[in-house]
């Protein structure tokens, strides 16, 4: 079982994006995870980690944001 952390920038208004990712992860992987945690951040951060391993980082992805791709990355790291 794995722990997922979604860190998002509060001043940037990324809470909705974080909630969308959280909802999608829980919909597809709820029985395979220990927890999905939201962490408030700043400075434009939007990062998804599984057991402290980053699977998505906005800093690397730029404007590309694909919820399904993030869920697939979480699944491949968590399983």
C-alpha positions in Angstrom: 0.0 0.0 0.0 1.2 3.5 -0.9 0.8 7.1 0.2 0.1 9.8 -2.4 0.8 13.4 -1.8 -0.5 16.3 -3.9 1.2 19.6 -3.2 -0.4 22.6 -4.7 0.1 26.4 -4.8 -2.6 28.1 -2.8 -1.9 31.7 -4.1 -2.1 30.4 -7.7 -5.5 28.9 -7.2 -4.5 25.3 -7.9 -6.9 23.9 -5.2 -9.5 22.9 -7.8 -6.8 21.1 -9.9 -5.6 19.3 -6.8 -9.1 18.2 -5.9 -9.7 17.0 -9.4 -6.5 14.9 -9.3 -7.4 13.6 -5.8 -10.9 12.6 -6.9 -9.5 10.8 -10.0 -6.9 8.9 -8.0 -9.5 7.8 -5.4 -11.9 6.8 -8.1 -9.4 4.5 -9.7 -7.0 3.4 -6.9 -8.8 3.8 -3.6 -8.4 0.1 -2.6 -4.7 0.1 -3.5 -3.6 3.1 -1.4 -3.2 3.9 2.2 -3.9 7.6 1.8 -4.1 10.5 -0.6 -3.0 13.7 1.1 -3.3 17.4 0.0 -0.5 19.7 1.0 -0.7 23.4 0.6 2.2 25.2 -0.9 3.2 28.3 -2.8 5.6 29.6 -5.5 3.6 27.9 -8.3 4.1 24.3 -7.1 1.9 21.5 -8.3 3.6 18.1 -7.6 2.3 14.6 -7.1 4.4 12.1 -5.3 3.9 8.4 -4.4 5.9 7.3 -1.4 8.1 10.4 -1.7 8.9 9.6 -5.4 7.7 12.5 -7.7 5.5 11.2 -10.5 4.3 14.6 -11.8 5.8 18.1 -11.3 4.4 21.1 -13.0 7.9 22.6 -13.1 8.9 19.8 -15.5 5.6 19.4 -17.4 5.1 23.1 -18.1 1.5 23.8 -19.2 0.8 20.1 -19.9 -1.8 18.9 -17.3 -3.4 15.6 -18.0 -5.3 14.1 -15.0 -5.5 10.7 -16.7 -1.7 10.7 -17.3 -1.1 11.6 -13.6 -3.4 8.8 -12.5 -1.5 6.3 -14.7 1.8 7.5 -13.3 0.5 7.1 -9.7 -0.8 3.6 -10.6 2.5 2.5 -12.1 4.4 3.7 -9.0 2.0 2.5 -6.4 1.4 -1.0 -7.8 
